[in-house]
């Protein structure tokens, strides 16, 4: 059964609270209805075509992408963007380590690095969107 956006946000909060994932402390203190407006999963919000899967070879990383969306939303500087991108990579590695068989770990890590490189090199417009200091 497919989860609702609300259920994915709750899952993300639980993964942060139990230490599986890292997030800015403001993430878990933000009301769920606000997080639903900020977090859209993997890929750029408002893109005409969503080319970014929410999975790494079957492993859902939507919670990781929610945290990354939030980090981009609250970030104000290039250092904040870089921190958000590194946190995304680290959280993907944490998810892979916690939920992968040895066979899939390597493939998933390769895809996690691809996601990291994509946001590192091409995530600028998404990070700066809506900010006054462009």
Kinemage of the C-alpha trace (Angstrom):
@kinemage 1
@onewidth
@group {chain A} dominant
@subgroup {mainchain}
@vectorlist {calphas} color= white
{ca unk a 1} P 0.000 0.000 0.000
{ca unk a 2} L 1.371 3.394 -1.014
{ca unk a 3} L 1.995 5.867 1.800
{ca unk a 4} L 0.393 9.281 1.860
{ca unk a 5} L 2.566 12.427 1.938
{ca unk a 6} L 1.538 12.831 5.591
{ca unk a 7} L 2.711 9.295 6.414
{ca unk a 8} L 6.068 9.943 4.715
{ca unk a 9} L 6.588 13.097 6.791
{ca unk a 10} L 5.761 11.210 10.001
{ca unk a 11} L 8.167 8.436 8.970
{ca unk a 12} L 10.902 11.021 8.361
{ca unk a 13} L 10.387 12.587 11.790
{ca unk a 14} L 10.553 9.134 13.396
{ca unk a 15} L 13.799 8.313 11.540
{ca unk a 16} L 15.322 11.559 12.821
{ca unk a 17} L 14.055 11.008 16.370
{ca unk a 18} L 15.441 7.460 16.533
{ca unk a 19} L 18.844 8.573 15.210
{ca unk a 20} L 18.711 6.800 11.866
{ca unk a 21} L 18.825 10.101 9.967
{ca unk a 22} L 20.378 13.474 10.717
{ca unk a 23} L 18.413 16.710 10.386
{ca unk a 24} L 18.496 20.288 11.529
{ca unk a 25} L 16.708 20.401 14.922
{ca unk a 26} L 14.129 22.763 13.432
{ca unk a 27} L 12.903 19.946 11.167
{ca unk a 28} L 11.239 17.925 13.928
{ca unk a 29} L 9.889 21.097 15.545
{ca unk a 30} L 8.173 22.290 12.370
{ca unk a 31} L 4.439 21.499 12.187
{ca unk a 32} L 3.615 18.643 9.821
{ca unk a 33} L 1.304 20.845 7.737
{ca unk a 34} L 4.245 23.217 7.117
{ca unk a 35} L 6.573 20.320 6.256
{ca unk a 36} L 4.003 19.112 3.724
{ca unk a 37} L 4.321 22.483 1.952
{ca unk a 38} L 8.145 22.368 1.972
{ca unk a 39} L 8.975 18.718 1.335
{ca unk a 40} L 8.179 17.033 -1.974
{ca unk a 41} L 10.579 14.071 -2.045
{ca unk a 42} L 13.401 13.596 -4.523
{ca unk a 43} L 13.692 15.939 -7.477
{ca unk a 44} L 13.005 19.616 -7.920
{ca unk a 45} L 9.594 20.894 -6.877
{ca unk a 46} L 7.667 22.273 -9.797
{ca unk a 47} L 9.698 20.412 -12.423
{ca unk a 48} L 7.701 19.630 -15.541
{ca unk a 49} L 8.994 16.059 -15.516
{ca unk a 50} L 10.143 14.215 -12.393
{ca unk a 51} L 13.226 12.299 -13.481
{ca unk a 52} L 14.524 11.579 -9.985
{ca unk a 53} L 13.275 8.347 -8.407
{ca unk a 54} L 12.494 8.349 -4.681
{ca unk a 55} L 14.345 5.027 -4.437
{ca unk a 56} L 17.880 3.707 -4.709
{ca unk a 57} L 17.445 0.288 -6.288
{ca unk a 58} L 14.229 -0.346 -4.354
{ca unk a 59} L 15.226 1.426 -1.118
{ca unk a 60} L 12.973 4.401 -0.399
{ca unk a 61} L 15.037 7.520 0.282
{ca unk a 62} L 12.070 9.871 0.315
{ca unk a 63} L 12.756 10.750 3.989
{ca unk a 64} L 16.317 11.746 3.037
{ca unk a 65} L 14.947 13.967 0.286
{ca unk a 66} L 12.434 15.539 2.697
{ca unk a 67} L 15.277 16.575 4.984
{ca unk a 68} L 17.218 17.910 1.989
{ca unk a 69} L 14.158 19.914 0.863
{ca unk a 70} L 13.875 21.407 4.350
{ca unk a 71} L 17.594 22.229 4.464
{ca unk a 72} L 17.276 24.036 1.130
{ca unk a 73} L 14.205 25.892 2.419
{ca unk a 74} L 15.931 27.193 5.569
{ca unk a 75} L 19.367 27.691 4.006
{ca unk a 76} L 20.608 31.199 3.281
{ca unk a 77} L 24.236 30.841 2.212
{ca unk a 78} L 26.329 28.728 -0.132
{ca unk a 79} L 27.735 27.059 2.989
{ca unk a 80} L 24.189 26.078 3.969
{ca unk a 81} L 23.674 24.546 0.517
{ca unk a 82} L 26.916 22.594 0.767
{ca unk a 83} L 25.957 21.371 4.264
{ca unk a 84} L 22.520 20.291 2.987
{ca unk a 85} L 24.060 18.385 0.078
{ca unk a 86} L 26.581 16.621 2.338
{ca unk a 87} L 23.832 15.755 4.831
{ca unk a 88} L 21.801 14.238 1.982
{ca unk a 89} L 24.731 12.019 0.977
{ca unk a 90} L 25.423 11.017 4.578
{ca unk a 91} L 21.756 10.245 5.235
{ca unk a 92} L 21.554 8.141 2.073
{ca unk a 93} L 24.595 6.175 3.246
{ca unk a 94} L 22.940 5.702 6.650
{ca unk a 95} L 19.759 4.372 5.008
{ca unk a 96} L 21.802 2.055 2.788
{ca unk a 97} L 23.784 0.745 5.734
{ca unk a 98} L 20.659 0.165 7.827
{ca unk a 99} L 18.492 -1.455 5.181
{ca unk a 100} L 20.607 -3.110 2.500
{ca unk a 101} L 21.920 -6.552 1.805
{ca unk a 102} L 25.579 -6.745 0.895
{ca unk a 103} L 24.668 -7.267 -2.755
{ca unk a 104} L 22.755 -4.007 -3.085
{ca unk a 105} L 24.989 -1.820 -0.912
{ca unk a 106} L 27.482 -1.092 -3.677
{ca unk a 107} L 24.831 -0.281 -6.299
{ca unk a 108} L 22.915 1.921 -3.892
{ca unk a 109} L 26.053 3.788 -2.822
{ca unk a 110} L 26.873 4.502 -6.460
{ca unk a 111} L 23.399 5.928 -7.020
{ca unk a 112} L 23.626 7.916 -3.753
{ca unk a 113} L 26.843 9.526 -5.040
{ca unk a 114} L 25.058 10.319 -8.305
{ca unk a 115} L 22.254 12.070 -6.392
{ca unk a 116} L 24.874 13.983 -4.394
{ca unk a 117} L 26.703 15.123 -7.524
{ca unk a 118} L 23.406 16.172 -9.111
{ca unk a 119} L 22.457 18.461 -6.217
{ca unk a 120} L 26.014 19.680 -5.740
{ca unk a 121} L 26.409 20.796 -9.350
{ca unk a 122} L 22.828 21.461 -10.446
{ca unk a 123} L 20.894 22.205 -7.231
{ca unk a 124} L 21.719 25.910 -7.115
{ca unk a 125} L 18.506 27.123 -8.768
{ca unk a 126} L 16.381 25.027 -6.385
{ca unk a 127} L 18.358 26.266 -3.377
{ca unk a 128} L 18.195 29.952 -4.340
{ca unk a 129} L 14.562 29.900 -5.535
{ca unk a 130} L 12.478 32.353 -3.539
{ca unk a 131} L 15.385 33.837 -1.634
{ca unk a 132} L 15.988 37.575 -1.755
{ca unk a 133} L 19.784 37.286 -1.849
{ca unk a 134} L 20.133 35.672 -5.286
